[in-house]
Amino acid sequence: MTRVSIITPSYNQAKYLEQTIHSVLEQDYPHIEYIVMDGGSTDGSVEIIKKYAVESNGLPFGRKIDNWISEKDAGQADAINKGFAHASGDIVAWLNSDDFYHPEALRSAVQVFDENPDVVLVYGNMLAVDENGATFNTLNYKQLTLDDLLCFQIIGQPAVFMRRSALQKTNGLNLDFHFLLDHLLWIQIAQHGKILHVNQTWASARYHAEAKNVAKAAEFGREAFRILETVAQDENLAPTLAKVNRRARASAHRVDARYLLDGGLPAKALAAWLRALFIHPPTALARMNILVSSILNLLGLGKLREEVLKQREAQYKK
């Protein structure tokens, strides 16, 4: 039967780590290999890992963490790559130490792979949750192609599963990337077969003050441009990029605008959105909300808009 290897990179995330571990070990799919790569945590994370590295009668199939290491590494990509090297499963994924799977996620992903032997990567939908686990957004994706990935149609990393055979045709995660490292890997895998979206919610991604998607939001856009440079130097991917070059460049500016806005830099976000508009208007116009939000923030109305949306949401929940 198909074996699934899950890797969790972790560093000083004791606050969330136990929920992450439980979400893997409590899956109803029996053939799971779970690997935790800790970067030398000092906050009690190692004690939590040790707790689940022995068999517990409270978990399905007498399941436990199969392999773990706690040592200094060169960052998230390095930790995950070390986990990939230890993985023996037919299917591989990683789950960060502040995210968590939904029940039956792994069983559903395996079924999709078994039914689609030409597919190298599958991805489901994802919830965005706050530090307390409360959902504040539902991210429903659509079926994408390699062209779409090159144009920065982003998919939620916690809801992605890959064939190890396709992963092994790449060099794994690029250690020079720290923010869009997953997206570059999806591009590199997608050249080796089909990718497939499944309209099921498989995972939740946690957004909190310490998370890099919040703390260093403005850094993401810079890596979008570096991804285009990296792909342009790849003799296998460069011809595909050339076909969508304008859309891809405009999309990089649009990604930059989005994250600059998240990082509290509305003037720079507006400038980036306008650059996208100049290069490929349909790409910019597809995200008019970035333009509107940037202008509102520049006028000092951003907080007012957020408060109105919160009041509407509260009224809706009554």
KEKOL-626714 format. One record per residue (C-alpha): residue in one letter; chain; x, y, z; residue number from 0. Coordinates in Angstrom, 2 decimals. Layout:
<A, A, <X, Y, Z>, NUM>;
...
END
This chain:
<M, A, <0.00, 0.00, 0.00>, 0>;
<T, A, <1.11, 3.56, -0.72>, 1>;
<R, A, <3.34, 4.99, 2.02>, 2>;
<V, A, <3.25, 8.69, 2.92>, 3>;
<S, A, <6.18, 10.55, 4.47>, 4>;
<I, A, <5.42, 13.78, 6.34>, 5>;
<I, A, <8.21, 16.10, 7.45>, 6>;
<T, A, <7.77, 18.80, 10.06>, 7>;
<P, A, <10.52, 21.43, 10.31>, 8>;
<S, A, <10.46, 23.09, 13.71>, 9>;
<Y, A, <12.27, 25.78, 15.63>, 10>;
<N, A, <10.98, 27.23, 18.92>, 11>;
<Q, A, <7.32, 26.62, 18.10>, 12>;
<A, A, <6.34, 24.75, 21.26>, 13>;
<K, A, <3.15, 26.80, 21.48>, 14>;
<Y, A, <1.76, 25.16, 18.34>, 15>;
<L, A, <3.90, 22.08, 17.79>, 16>;
<E, A, <1.77, 19.59, 19.73>, 17>;
<Q, A, <-1.34, 20.35, 17.65>, 18>;
<T, A, <0.71, 19.91, 14.48>, 19>;
<I, A, <2.02, 16.54, 15.65>, 20>;
<H, A, <-1.43, 15.34, 16.66>, 21>;
<S, A, <-2.86, 16.32, 13.28>, 22>;
<V, A, <-0.40, 13.95, 11.62>, 23>;
<L, A, <-0.41, 11.07, 14.08>, 24>;
<E, A, <-4.21, 11.02, 14.34>, 25>;
<Q, A, <-4.78, 10.60, 10.59>, 26>;
<D, A, <-6.90, 7.54, 9.78>, 27>;
<Y, A, <-4.50, 6.42, 7.04>, 28>;
<P, A, <-2.28, 3.60, 8.36>, 29>;
<H, A, <0.90, 3.86, 6.26>, 30>;
<I, A, <2.51, 7.07, 7.49>, 31>;
<E, A, <6.15, 7.85, 8.15>, 32>;
<Y, A, <6.53, 10.95, 10.33>, 33>;
<I, A, <9.82, 12.84, 10.49>, 34>;
<V, A, <10.47, 15.92, 12.66>, 35>;
<M, A, <13.52, 18.07, 11.97>, 36>;
<D, A, <14.10, 20.48, 14.85>, 37>;
<G, A, <16.63, 23.28, 14.51>, 38>;
<G, A, <17.91, 23.10, 18.07>, 39>;
<S, A, <14.92, 24.57, 19.89>, 40>;
<T, A, <15.29, 25.85, 23.45>, 41>;
<D, A, <11.62, 26.45, 24.28>, 42>;
<G, A, <10.51, 22.95, 25.26>, 43>;
<S, A, <9.89, 21.74, 21.71>, 44>;
<V, A, <12.35, 18.86, 22.09>, 45>;
<E, A, <10.50, 17.54, 25.14>, 46>;
<I, A, <7.27, 17.57, 23.11>, 47>;
<I, A, <8.96, 15.70, 20.26>, 48>;
<K, A, <10.37, 13.09, 22.63>, 49>;
<K, A, <6.90, 12.57, 24.09>, 50>;
<Y, A, <5.59, 11.45, 20.70>, 51>;
<A, A, <8.68, 9.53, 19.65>, 52>;
<V, A, <7.47, 6.56, 21.70>, 53>;
<E, A, <4.36, 4.51, 21.06>, 54>;
<S, A, <1.23, 5.85, 22.69>, 55>;
<N, A, <-1.93, 3.80, 23.14>, 56>;
<G, A, <-3.95, 6.95, 22.63>, 57>;
<L, A, <-3.01, 7.25, 18.97>, 58>;
<P, A, <-4.24, 5.22, 15.98>, 59>;
<F, A, <-2.14, 2.23, 14.91>, 60>;
<G, A, <0.21, 2.71, 17.89>, 61>;
<R, A, <1.65, 5.55, 15.87>, 62>;
<K, A, <4.63, 7.70, 16.85>, 63>;
<I, A, <7.26, 10.01, 15.38>, 64>;
<D, A, <9.48, 7.65, 13.38>, 65>;
<N, A, <12.56, 9.80, 13.06>, 66>;
<W, A, <13.63, 13.09, 14.61>, 67>;
<I, A, <16.72, 15.23, 14.93>, 68>;
<S, A, <17.37, 18.37, 16.98>, 69>;
<E, A, <20.42, 20.24, 15.73>, 70>;
<K, A, <21.34, 23.60, 14.33>, 71>;
<D, A, <20.52, 23.91, 10.63>, 72>;
<A, A, <20.73, 26.49, 7.87>, 73>;
<G, A, <17.05, 27.39, 8.06>, 74>;
<Q, A, <13.70, 25.98, 7.06>, 75>;
<A, A, <14.71, 24.79, 3.58>, 76>;
<D, A, <17.73, 22.97, 4.97>, 77>;
<A, A, <15.64, 21.25, 7.64>, 78>;
<I, A, <13.02, 20.13, 5.12>, 79>;
<N, A, <15.65, 18.88, 2.68>, 80>;
<K, A, <17.19, 16.80, 5.47>, 81>;
<G, A, <13.74, 15.36, 6.07>, 82>;
<F, A, <13.36, 14.59, 2.36>, 83>;
<A, A, <16.65, 12.67, 2.52>, 84>;
<H, A, <15.26, 10.46, 5.30>, 85>;
<A, A, <11.85, 9.97, 3.67>, 86>;
<S, A, <11.00, 6.58, 2.22>, 87>;
<G, A, <7.35, 7.14, 1.28>, 88>;
<D, A, <5.90, 7.08, -2.21>, 89>;
<I, A, <4.17, 10.37, -1.38>, 90>;
<V, A, <5.94, 13.22, 0.44>, 91>;
<A, A, <4.79, 16.45, 2.06>, 92>;
<W, A, <5.87, 18.81, 4.78>, 93>;
<L, A, <3.80, 20.44, 7.47>, 94>;
<N, A, <5.22, 23.42, 9.31>, 95>;
<S, A, <5.17, 23.35, 13.09>, 96>;
<D, A, <2.41, 25.95, 13.41>, 97>;
<D, A, <0.05, 24.46, 10.79>, 98>;
<F, A, <-2.14, 21.37, 10.98>, 99>;
<Y, A, <-3.88, 18.78, 8.82>, 100>;
<H, A, <-7.59, 18.12, 8.79>, 101>;
<P, A, <-8.89, 14.58, 9.44>, 102>;
<E, A, <-8.72, 12.24, 6.43>, 103>;
<A, A, <-6.42, 14.60, 4.48>, 104>;
<L, A, <-3.77, 11.95, 3.87>, 105>;
<R, A, <-6.24, 9.22, 2.96>, 106>;
<S, A, <-7.89, 11.54, 0.44>, 107>;
<A, A, <-4.57, 12.60, -1.09>, 108>;
<V, A, <-3.40, 9.00, -1.47>, 109>;
<Q, A, <-6.66, 8.05, -3.16>, 110>;
<V, A, <-6.20, 10.85, -5.70>, 111>;
<F, A, <-2.65, 9.70, -6.50>, 112>;
<D, A, <-3.75, 6.07, -6.81>, 113>;
<E, A, <-6.50, 7.05, -9.23>, 114>;
<N, A, <-4.25, 9.36, -11.28>, 115>;
<P, A, <-0.87, 7.71, -11.96>, 116>;
<D, A, <0.22, 10.56, -14.26>, 117>;
<V, A, <-0.18, 13.20, -11.52>, 118>;
<V, A, <2.99, 14.31, -9.69>, 119>;
<L, A, <1.49, 16.85, -7.30>, 120>;
<V, A, <-1.95, 17.27, -5.75>, 121>;
<Y, A, <-3.28, 20.14, -3.67>, 122>;
<G, A, <-6.46, 20.78, -1.75>, 123>;
<N, A, <-8.02, 23.88, -0.23>, 124>;
<M, A, <-6.87, 25.49, 2.99>, 125>;
<L, A, <-8.15, 27.51, 5.92>, 126>;
<A, A, <-6.31, 30.52, 7.33>, 127>;
<V, A, <-6.48, 30.54, 11.13>, 128>;
<D, A, <-5.24, 32.90, 13.81>, 129>;
<E, A, <-2.94, 32.08, 16.73>, 130>;
<N, A, <-5.89, 30.57, 18.61>, 131>;
<G, A, <-6.94, 28.35, 15.71>, 132>;
<A, A, <-10.00, 30.44, 14.78>, 133>;
<T, A, <-10.69, 30.52, 11.03>, 134>;
<F, A, <-10.69, 33.97, 9.43>, 135>;
<N, A, <-10.43, 33.02, 5.76>, 136>;
<T, A, <-11.14, 30.08, 3.46>, 137>;
<L, A, <-8.73, 29.63, 0.57>, 138>;
<N, A, <-10.42, 27.73, -2.24>, 139>;
<Y, A, <-8.04, 27.19, -5.12>, 140>;
<K, A, <-8.60, 26.25, -8.76>, 141>;
<Q, A, <-6.97, 23.92, -11.22>, 142>;
<L, A, <-3.64, 25.39, -12.28>, 143>;
<T, A, <-1.05, 24.68, -14.94>, 144>;
<L, A, <2.70, 25.22, -15.09>, 145>;
<D, A, <2.00, 28.50, -16.88>, 146>;
<D, A, <-0.16, 29.61, -13.96>, 147>;
<L, A, <2.54, 28.74, -11.45>, 148>;
<L, A, <5.07, 30.74, -13.45>, 149>;
<C, A, <2.62, 33.63, -13.18>, 150>;
<F, A, <2.49, 33.30, -9.39>, 151>;
<Q, A, <-0.85, 31.68, -8.90>, 152>;
<I, A, <-0.09, 30.68, -5.32>, 153>;
<I, A, <-1.32, 27.48, -3.66>, 154>;
<G, A, <-1.35, 26.75, 0.05>, 155>;
<Q, A, <1.75, 24.74, 0.96>, 156>;
<P, A, <0.19, 22.78, 3.88>, 157>;
<A, A, <-2.37, 21.28, 1.49>, 158>;
<V, A, <0.20, 20.03, -1.06>, 159>;
<F, A, <1.42, 16.44, -1.54>, 160>;
<M, A, <4.07, 15.26, -4.04>, 161>;
<R, A, <5.28, 12.01, -5.53>, 162>;
<R, A, <8.77, 11.33, -4.18>, 163>;
<S, A, <9.80, 10.10, -7.65>, 164>;
<A, A, <9.07, 13.61, -9.04>, 165>;
<L, A, <10.70, 15.33, -6.07>, 166>;
<Q, A, <13.87, 13.34, -6.70>, 167>;
<K, A, <14.11, 14.86, -10.19>, 168>;
<T, A, <14.66, 18.24, -8.54>, 169>;
<N, A, <17.34, 19.43, -6.14>, 170>;
<G, A, <14.77, 19.87, -3.40>, 171>;
<L, A, <14.22, 23.25, -1.81>, 172>;
<N, A, <16.65, 26.00, -2.80>, 173>;
<L, A, <18.47, 27.19, 0.34>, 174>;
<D, A, <18.80, 30.67, -1.15>, 175>;
<F, A, <15.03, 31.16, -0.84>, 176>;
<H, A, <13.25, 31.77, 2.45>, 177>;
<F, A, <9.74, 33.01, 1.60>, 178>;
<L, A, <8.56, 31.58, -1.74>, 179>;
<L, A, <10.74, 28.48, -1.54>, 180>;
<D, A, <7.71, 26.21, -1.82>, 181>;
<H, A, <6.42, 27.93, -4.96>, 182>;
<L, A, <9.73, 27.47, -6.74>, 183>;
<L, A, <9.65, 23.78, -5.89>, 184>;
<W, A, <6.09, 23.41, -7.27>, 185>;
<I, A, <7.29, 24.94, -10.55>, 186>;
<Q, A, <10.21, 22.54, -10.76>, 187>;
<I, A, <8.00, 19.53, -10.02>, 188>;
<A, A, <5.23, 20.58, -12.42>, 189>;
<Q, A, <7.55, 20.23, -15.41>, 190>;
<H, A, <7.65, 16.47, -14.75>, 191>;
<G, A, <3.92, 15.71, -14.91>, 192>;
<K, A, <0.43, 16.89, -14.17>, 193>;
<I, A, <-0.64, 18.78, -11.07>, 194>;
<L, A, <-4.18, 18.33, -9.82>, 195>;
<H, A, <-6.47, 20.36, -7.59>, 196>;
<V, A, <-8.90, 18.54, -5.30>, 197>;
<N, A, <-11.86, 20.53, -4.04>, 198>;
<Q, A, <-11.50, 19.43, -0.43>, 199>;
<T, A, <-10.12, 21.32, 2.57>, 200>;
<W, A, <-7.05, 19.45, 3.76>, 201>;
<A, A, <-5.16, 21.77, 6.08>, 202>;
<S, A, <-5.05, 24.99, 8.07>, 203>;
<A, A, <-2.24, 27.53, 7.94>, 204>;
<R, A, <-1.71, 29.61, 11.04>, 205>;
<Y, A, <-1.10, 33.35, 10.76>, 206>;
<H, A, <0.39, 34.95, 13.86>, 207>;
<A, A, <2.75, 37.80, 14.70>, 208>;
<E, A, <5.86, 35.58, 14.63>, 209>;
<A, A, <4.99, 33.86, 11.34>, 210>;
<K, A, <7.11, 34.98, 8.41>, 211>;
<N, A, <3.98, 35.56, 6.29>, 212>;
<V, A, <3.19, 38.35, 8.78>, 213>;
<A, A, <6.51, 39.41, 10.30>, 214>;
<K, A, <8.39, 39.67, 6.99>, 215>;
<A, A, <5.60, 40.14, 4.47>, 216>;
<A, A, <7.50, 42.76, 2.46>, 217>;
<E, A, <10.30, 40.27, 1.70>, 218>;
<F, A, <8.09, 37.93, -0.35>, 219>;
<G, A, <7.93, 40.15, -3.42>, 220>;
<R, A, <11.71, 40.27, -3.78>, 221>;
<E, A, <11.79, 36.50, -4.07>, 222>;
<A, A, <9.14, 36.53, -6.79>, 223>;
<F, A, <11.59, 38.37, -9.07>, 224>;
<R, A, <14.39, 36.00, -8.08>, 225>;
<I, A, <12.19, 33.03, -9.01>, 226>;
<L, A, <11.81, 34.46, -12.51>, 227>;
<E, A, <15.59, 34.87, -12.75>, 228>;
<T, A, <16.13, 31.28, -11.59>, 229>;
<V, A, <13.58, 29.86, -14.03>, 230>;
<A, A, <15.00, 31.91, -16.91>, 231>;
<Q, A, <18.36, 30.21, -16.34>, 232>;
<D, A, <16.81, 26.72, -16.41>, 233>;
<E, A, <17.09, 25.38, -19.96>, 234>;
<N, A, <14.03, 23.16, -19.47>, 235>;
<L, A, <11.76, 25.83, -17.99>, 236>;
<A, A, <12.99, 28.92, -19.85>, 237>;
<P, A, <10.99, 28.22, -23.07>, 238>;
<T, A, <7.75, 27.92, -21.08>, 239>;
<L, A, <8.49, 31.15, -19.22>, 240>;
<A, A, <9.18, 32.94, -22.48>, 241>;
<K, A, <5.65, 32.20, -23.67>, 242>;
<V, A, <4.10, 33.95, -20.67>, 243>;
<N, A, <6.86, 36.46, -19.98>, 244>;
<R, A, <4.78, 39.66, -19.73>, 245>;
<R, A, <2.09, 38.05, -17.62>, 246>;
<A, A, <4.74, 36.49, -15.37>, 247>;
<R, A, <6.61, 39.77, -14.84>, 248>;
<A, A, <3.38, 41.63, -14.13>, 249>;
<S, A, <2.37, 38.90, -11.71>, 250>;
<A, A, <5.66, 39.27, -9.84>, 251>;
<H, A, <4.93, 42.98, -9.36>, 252>;
<R, A, <1.40, 42.14, -8.28>, 253>;
<V, A, <2.72, 39.67, -5.70>, 254>;
<D, A, <5.13, 42.36, -4.54>, 255>;
<A, A, <2.22, 44.79, -4.19>, 256>;
<R, A, <0.16, 42.36, -2.15>, 257>;
<Y, A, <2.92, 41.63, 0.34>, 258>;
<L, A, <4.02, 45.26, 0.58>, 259>;
<L, A, <0.44, 46.06, 1.52>, 260>;
<D, A, <0.46, 43.29, 4.13>, 261>;
<G, A, <3.73, 44.73, 5.42>, 262>;
<G, A, <2.17, 48.15, 6.00>, 263>;
<L, A, <3.76, 49.88, 2.99>, 264>;
<P, A, <0.75, 51.11, 0.95>, 265>;
<A, A, <2.68, 53.67, -1.13>, 266>;
<K, A, <5.16, 51.06, -2.33>, 267>;
<A, A, <2.30, 48.60, -2.83>, 268>;
<L, A, <0.49, 51.10, -5.07>, 269>;
<A, A, <3.65, 51.69, -7.11>, 270>;
<A, A, <4.16, 47.95, -7.57>, 271>;
<W, A, <0.52, 47.48, -8.66>, 272>;
<L, A, <0.89, 50.30, -11.21>, 273>;
<R, A, <4.01, 48.63, -12.63>, 274>;
<A, A, <1.98, 45.45, -13.07>, 275>;
<L, A, <-0.72, 47.47, -14.82>, 276>;
<F, A, <1.81, 48.94, -17.24>, 277>;
<I, A, <3.36, 45.55, -18.11>, 278>;
<H, A, <0.17, 43.46, -18.44>, 279>;
<P, A, <-3.10, 45.25, -17.58>, 280>;
<P, A, <-5.32, 42.14, -17.18>, 281>;
<T, A, <-2.99, 40.78, -14.49>, 282>;
<A, A, <-3.18, 43.97, -12.41>, 283>;
<L, A, <-6.89, 44.52, -12.97>, 284>;
<A, A, <-7.65, 41.01, -11.73>, 285>;
<R, A, <-6.61, 42.26, -8.27>, 286>;
<M, A, <-8.27, 45.65, -8.06>, 287>;
<N, A, <-8.61, 45.09, -4.31>, 288>;
<I, A, <-4.86, 45.79, -3.97>, 289>;
<L, A, <-5.33, 49.16, -5.65>, 290>;
<V, A, <-8.34, 50.04, -3.52>, 291>;
<S, A, <-6.74, 48.92, -0.25>, 292>;
<S, A, <-3.51, 50.79, -1.01>, 293>;
<I, A, <-5.39, 54.03, -1.67>, 294>;
<L, A, <-7.58, 53.65, 1.41>, 295>;
<N, A, <-4.53, 53.04, 3.58>, 296>;
<L, A, <-2.78, 56.08, 2.12>, 297>;
<L, A, <-5.86, 58.16, 2.95>, 298>;
<G, A, <-5.89, 56.79, 6.48>, 299>;
<L, A, <-9.14, 54.91, 5.86>, 300>;
<G, A, <-7.73, 51.40, 5.96>, 301>;
<K, A, <-8.53, 50.83, 9.64>, 302>;
<L, A, <-12.02, 52.22, 9.16>, 303>;
<R, A, <-12.64, 49.76, 6.32>, 304>;
<E, A, <-11.37, 46.87, 8.47>, 305>;
<E, A, <-13.68, 47.87, 11.31>, 306>;
<V, A, <-16.70, 48.00, 8.99>, 307>;
<L, A, <-15.85, 44.52, 7.65>, 308>;
<K, A, <-15.49, 43.16, 11.20>, 309>;
<Q, A, <-18.88, 44.61, 12.18>, 310>;
<R, A, <-20.49, 43.06, 9.10>, 311>;
<E, A, <-18.93, 39.70, 9.89>, 312>;
<A, A, <-20.08, 39.88, 13.52>, 313>;
<Q, A, <-23.61, 40.75, 12.40>, 314>;
<Y, A, <-23.59, 37.87, 9.93>, 315>;
<K, A, <-22.63, 35.40, 12.68>, 316>;
<K, A, <-25.54, 36.40, 14.92>, 317>;
END
